[in-house]
């Protein structure tokens, strides 16, 4: 093992904890906000859910994934990538919170200026995309498909 592998393992552990802990809550918040506005949650692709769930290479719990050995740890700069995705998610969540406050000042999302509506949708999309990218990074490192509600 190189000196960087323990750091990478710590970063992966943080990413895994986020995916199995916070990501589901964040995506549920996003889904509820979109439903409240009468929008479809178009990012969800549940039509392949049975195929993913029946895949023997699929991991469904934090503990199950943490018990596995990474397969491609040396190929990427894992700590920086995990930190980048987590920082992006945090920033877009903060942006969304501020935009929701702006919308509330106008009497709700429907009455907010179009730019506030579009920025809110963009922040939600970026949150989803960065959660998805973090999930894909961890899947690539471990060589297993991760099953998390709300992410494909």
Phi and psi in degrees as GROMACS dihedral restraints (atoms count N, CA, C in turn):
[ dihedral_restraints ]
;  ai    aj    ak    al  type     phi  dphi    fc
    3     4     5     6     1   -84.8    20    10
    4     5     6     7     1   170.3    20    10
    6     7     8     9     1   -67.0    20    10
    7     8     9    10     1   -20.3    20    10
    9    10    11    12     1   -83.5    20    10
   10    11    12    13     1   -21.1    20    10
   12    13    14    15     1   -61.7    20    10
   13    14    15    16     1   -42.3    20    10
   15    16    17    18     1   -60.9    20    10
   16    17    18    19     1   -35.4    20    10
   18    19    20    21     1   -66.9    20    10
   19    20    21    22     1   -41.9    20    10
   21    22    23    24     1   -64.2    20    10
   22    23    24    25     1   -41.8    20    10
   24    25    26    27     1   -61.6    20    10
   25    26    27    28     1   -42.1    20    10
   27    28    29    30     1   -62.7    20    10
   28    29    30    31     1   -41.8    20    10
   30    31    32    33     1   -65.3    20    10
   31    32    33    34     1   -42.4    20    10
   33    34    35    36     1   -62.5    20    10
   34    35    36    37     1   -41.3    20    10
   36    37    38    39     1   -60.5    20    10
   37    38    39    40     1   -42.3    20    10
   39    40    41    42     1   -63.5    20    10
   40    41    42    43     1   -42.8    20    10
   42    43    44    45     1   -63.7    20    10
   43    44    45    46     1   -41.8    20    10
   45    46    47    48     1   -64.2    20    10
   46    47    48    49     1   -45.6    20    10
   48    49    50    51     1   -59.9    20    10
   49    50    51    52     1   -40.5    20    10
   51    52    53    54     1   -64.0    20    10
   52    53    54    55     1   -49.3    20    10
   54    55    56    57     1   -58.7    20    10
   55    56    57    58     1   -46.2    20    10
   57    58    59    60     1   -84.3    20    10
   58    59    60    61     1   -12.7    20    10
   60    61    62    63     1  -106.8    20    10
   61    62    63    64     1   -66.9    20    10
   63    64    65    66     1   -83.5    20    10
   64    65    66    67     1   -36.2    20    10
   66    67    68    69     1   -57.1    20    10
   67    68    69    70     1   -43.6    20    10
   69    70    71    72     1   -60.5    20    10
   70    71    72    73     1   -40.6    20    10
   72    73    74    75     1   -67.0    20    10
   73    74    75    76     1   -43.0    20    10
   75    76    77    78     1   -62.1    20    10
   76    77    78    79     1   -45.7    20    10
   78    79    80    81     1   -68.7    20    10
   79    80    81    82     1   -32.0    20    10
   81    82    83    84     1   -68.0    20    10
   82    83    84    85     1   -41.2    20    10
   84    85    86    87     1   -57.8    20    10
   85    86    87    88     1   -45.0    20    10
   87    88    89    90     1   -62.5    20    10
   88    89    90    91     1   -44.2    20    10
   90    91    92    93     1   -62.3    20    10
   91    92    93    94     1   -44.7    20    10
   93    94    95    96     1   -64.5    20    10
   94    95    96    97     1   -40.7    20    10
   96    97    98    99     1   -62.9    20    10
   97    98    99   100     1   -41.5    20    10
   99   100   101   102     1   -68.4    20    10
  100   101   102   103     1   -39.1    20    10
  102   103   104   105     1   -64.4    20    10
  103   104   105   106     1   -40.6    20    10
  105   106   107   108     1   -61.1    20    10
  106   107   108   109     1   -33.2    20    10
  108   109   110   111     1   -85.9    20    10
  109   110   111   112     1    -2.0    20    10
  111   112   113   114     1    79.0    20    10
  112   113   114   115     1    23.6    20    10
  114   115   116   117     1  -102.5    20    10
  115   116   117   118     1   153.0    20    10
  117   118   119   120     1   -78.8    20    10
  118   119   120   121     1   149.2    20    10
  120   121   122   123     1   -90.3    20    10
  121   122   123   124     1    75.8    20    10
  123   124   125   126     1   -69.3    20    10
  124   125   126   127     1   -11.0    20    10
  126   127   128   129     1   -81.5    20    10
  127   128   129   130     1   -16.2    20    10
  129   130   131   132     1   -79.6    20    10
  130   131   132   133     1   131.3    20    10
  132   133   134   135     1  -120.8    20    10
  133   134   135   136     1    74.4    20    10
  135   136   137   138     1   -78.9    20    10
  136   137   138   139     1    -6.7    20    10
  138   139   140   141     1   -67.3    20    10
  139   140   141   142     1   -19.3    20    10
  141   142   143   144     1  -102.5    20    10
  142   143   144   145     1    12.0    20    10
  144   145   146   147     1   -60.4    20    10
  145   146   147   148     1   -43.2    20    10
  147   148   149   150     1   -63.9    20    10
  148   149   150   151     1   -39.4    20    10
  150   151   152   153     1   -64.2    20    10
  151   152   153   154     1   -41.1    20    10
  153   154   155   156     1   -67.8    20    10
  154   155   156   157     1   -45.7    20    10
  156   157   158   159     1   -65.3    20    10
  157   158   159   160     1   -30.8    20    10
  159   160   161   162     1   -88.7    20    10
  160   161   162   163     1    -3.2    20    10
  162   163   164   165     1   -69.8    20    10
  163   164   165   166     1   122.2    20    10
  165   166   167   168     1   -67.1    20    10
  166   167   168   169     1   -17.4    20    10
  168   169   170   171     1   -92.3    20    10
  169   170   171   172     1    17.3    20    10
  171   172   173   174     1   -96.2    20    10
  172   173   174   175     1   137.4    20    10
  174   175   176   177     1  -112.8    20    10
  175   176   177   178     1   131.7    20    10
  177   178   179   180     1  -117.2    20    10
  178   179   180   181     1    -7.1    20    10
  180   181   182   183     1  -133.0    20    10
  181   182   183   184     1   154.5    20    10
  183   184   185   186     1   -58.8    20    10
  184   185   186   187     1   -46.0    20    10
  186   187   188   189     1   -64.2    20    10
  187   188   189   190     1   -40.3    20    10
  189   190   191   192     1   -60.9    20    10
  190   191   192   193     1   -44.5    20    10
  192   193   194   195     1   -69.9    20    10
  193   194   195   196     1   -41.3    20    10
  195   196   197   198     1   -65.6    20    10
  196   197   198   199     1   -23.4    20    10
  198   199   200   201     1   -78.1    20    10
  199   200   201   202     1   -11.7    20    10
  201   202   203   204     1   -89.1    20    10
  202   203   204   205     1   157.0    20    10
  204   205   206   207     1   -92.6    20    10
  205   206   207   208     1   134.4    20    10
  207   208   209   210     1   -60.8    20    10
  208   209   210   211     1   146.6    20    10
  210   211   212   213     1  -103.3    20    10
  211   212   213   214     1   -30.5    20    10
  213   214   215   216     1  -126.5    20    10
  214   215   216   217     1    37.5    20    10
  216   217   218   219     1   -59.7    20    10
  217   218   219   220     1   -37.9    20    10
  219   220   221   222     1   -77.8    20    10
  220   221   222   223     1    -9.7    20    10
  222   223   224   225     1   -84.6    20    10
  223   224   225   226     1   -14.3    20    10
  225   226   227   228     1  -136.2    20    10
  226   227   228   229     1   163.3    20    10
  228   229   230   231     1   -90.8    20    10
  229   230   231   232     1    71.6    20    10
  231   232   233   234     1   -54.9    20    10
  232   233   234   235     1   -51.3    20    10
  234   235   236   237     1   -57.5    20    10
  235   236   237   238     1   -41.9    20    10
  237   238   239   240     1   -69.0    20    10
  238   239   240   241     1   -38.8    20    10
  240   241   242   243     1   -66.5    20    10
  241   242   243   244     1   -45.2    20    10
  243   244   245   246     1   -61.7    20    10
  244   245   246   247     1   -47.0    20    10
  246   247   248   249     1   -60.0    20    10
  247   248   249   250     1   -42.4    20    10
  249   250   251   252     1   -58.4    20    10
  250   251   252   253     1   -50.7    20    10
  252   253   254   255     1   -63.8    20    10
  253   254   255   256     1   -42.1    20    10
  255   256   257   258     1   -65.4    20    10
  256   257   258   259     1   -40.2    20    10
  258   259   260   261     1   -64.2    20    10
  259   260   261   262     1   -41.2    20    10
  261   262   263   264     1   -62.8    20    10
  262   263   264   265     1   -44.7    20    10
  264   265   266   267     1   -61.0    20    10
  265   266   267   268     1   -45.3    20    10
  267   268   269   270     1   -60.6    20    10
  268   269   270   271     1   -45.7    20    10
  270   271   272   273     1   -63.7    20    10
  271   272   273   274     1   -44.3    20    10
  273   274   275   276     1   -69.1    20    10
  274   275   276   277     1   -30.9    20    10
  276   277   278   279     1   -65.2    20    10
  277   278   279   280     1   -42.2    20    10
  279   280   281   282     1   -64.2    20    10
  280   281   282   283     1   -43.6    20    10
  282   283   284   285     1   -58.5    20    10
  283   284   285   286     1   -45.5    20    10
  285   286   287   288     1   -61.8    20    10
  286   287   288   289     1   -40.9    20    10
  288   289   290   291     1   -60.3    20    10
  289   290   291   292     1   -45.2    20    10
  291   292   293   294     1   -66.1    20    10
  292   293   294   295     1   -39.1    20    10
  294   295   296   297     1   -66.2    20    10
  295   296   297   298     1   -37.5    20    10
  297   298   299   300     1   -64.5    20    10
  298   299   300   301     1   -35.6    20    10
  300   301   302   303     1   -64.9    20    10
  301   302   303   304     1   -41.2    20    10
  303   304   305   306     1   -62.2    20    10
  304   305   306   307     1   -45.3    20    10
  306   307   308   309     1   -61.1    20    10
  307   308   309   310     1   -40.7    20    10
  309   310   311   312     1   -62.7    20    10
  310   311   312   313     1   -34.9    20    10
  312   313   314   315     1   -65.3    20    10
  313   314   315   316     1   -25.1    20    10
  315   316   317   318     1   -89.8    20    10
  316   317   318   319     1     0.1    20    10
  318   319   320   321     1    99.6    20    10
  319   320   321   322     1    13.4    20    10
  321   322   323   324     1   124.0    20    10
  322   323   324   325     1   165.9    20    10
  324   325   326   327     1   -56.7    20    10
  325   326   327   328     1   -42.2    20    10
  327   328   329   330     1   -61.4    20    10
  328   329   330   331     1   -31.9    20    10
  330   331   332   333     1   -96.1    20    10
  331   332   333   334     1    -7.8    20    10
  333   334   335   336     1   -70.1    20    10
  334   335   336   337     1   153.4    20    10
  336   337   338   339     1   -57.1    20    10
  337   338   339   340     1   152.0    20    10
  339   340   341   342     1   -55.9    20    10
  340   341   342   343     1   -36.6    20    10
  342   343   344   345     1   -64.6    20    10
  343   344   345   346     1   -37.8    20    10
  345   346   347   348     1   -67.0    20    10
  346   347   348   349     1   -42.0    20    10
  348   349   350   351     1   -61.0    20    10
  349   350   351   352     1   -46.9    20    10
  351   352   353   354     1   -66.5    20    10
  352   353   354   355     1   -39.5    20    10
  354   355   356   357     1   -65.7    20    10
  355   356   357   358     1   -36.0    20    10
  357   358   359   360     1   -64.6    20    10
  358   359   360   361     1   -47.3    20    10
  360   361   362   363     1   -61.0    20    10
  361   362   363   364     1   -40.7    20    10
  363   364   365   366     1   -63.7    20    10
  364   365   366   367     1   -43.3    20    10
  366   367   368   369     1   -60.9    20    10
  367   368   369   370     1   -42.7    20    10
  369   370   371   372     1   -63.2    20    10
  370   371   372   373     1   -41.5    20    10
  372   373   374   375     1   -64.7    20    10
  373   374   375   376     1   -41.0    20    10
  375   376   377   378     1   -66.6    20    10
  376   377   378   379     1   -37.8    20    10
  378   379   380   381     1   -59.6    20    10
  379   380   381   382     1   -49.8    20    10
  381   382   383   384     1   -59.6    20    10
  382   383   384   385     1   -49.4    20    10
  384   385   386   387     1   -60.4    20    10
  385   386   387   388     1   -41.4    20    10
  387   388   389   390     1   -72.0    20    10
  388   389   390   391     1   -34.3    20    10
  390   391   392   393     1   -62.8    20    10
  391   392   393   394     1   -42.4    20    10
  393   394   395   396     1   -63.1    20    10
  394   395   396   397     1   -43.8    20    10
  396   397   398   399     1   -65.6    20    10
  397   398   399   400     1   -39.4    20    10
  399   400   401   402     1   -63.2    20    10
  400   401   402   403     1   -44.0    20    10
  402   403   404   405     1   -60.2    20    10
  403   404   405   406     1   -45.7    20    10
  405   406   407   408     1   -63.9    20    10
  406   407   408   409     1   -38.5    20    10
  408   409   410   411     1   -60.5    20    10
  409   410   411   412     1   -47.6    20    10
  411   412   413   414     1   -68.1    20    10
  412   413   414   415     1   -37.2    20    10
  414   415   416   417     1   -60.6    20    10
  415   416   417   418     1   -42.9    20    10
  417   418   419   420     1   -64.7    20    10
  418   419   420   421     1   -42.0    20    10
  420   421   422   423     1   -65.4    20    10
  421   422   423   424     1   -42.2    20    10
  423   424   425   426     1   -90.0    20    10
  424   425   426   427     1   -20.7    20    10
  426   427   428   429     1    77.4    20    10
  427   428   429   430     1    22.3    20    10
  429   430   431   432     1  -130.8    20    10
  430   431   432   433     1   146.5    20    10
  432   433   434   435     1   -76.9    20    10
  433   434   435   436     1   133.0    20    10
  435   436   437   438     1  -103.5    20    10
  436   437   438   439     1   132.0    20    10
  438   439   440   441     1  -104.9    20    10
  439   440   441   442     1   111.0    20    10
  441   442   443   444     1  -132.0    20    10
  442   443   444   445     1   128.9    20    10
  444   445   446   447     1   -57.3    20    10
  445   446   447   448     1   126.7    20    10
  447   448   449   450     1    99.3    20    10
  448   449   450   451     1   -15.2    20    10
  450   451   452   453     1  -117.3    20    10
  451   452   453   454     1   145.3    20    10
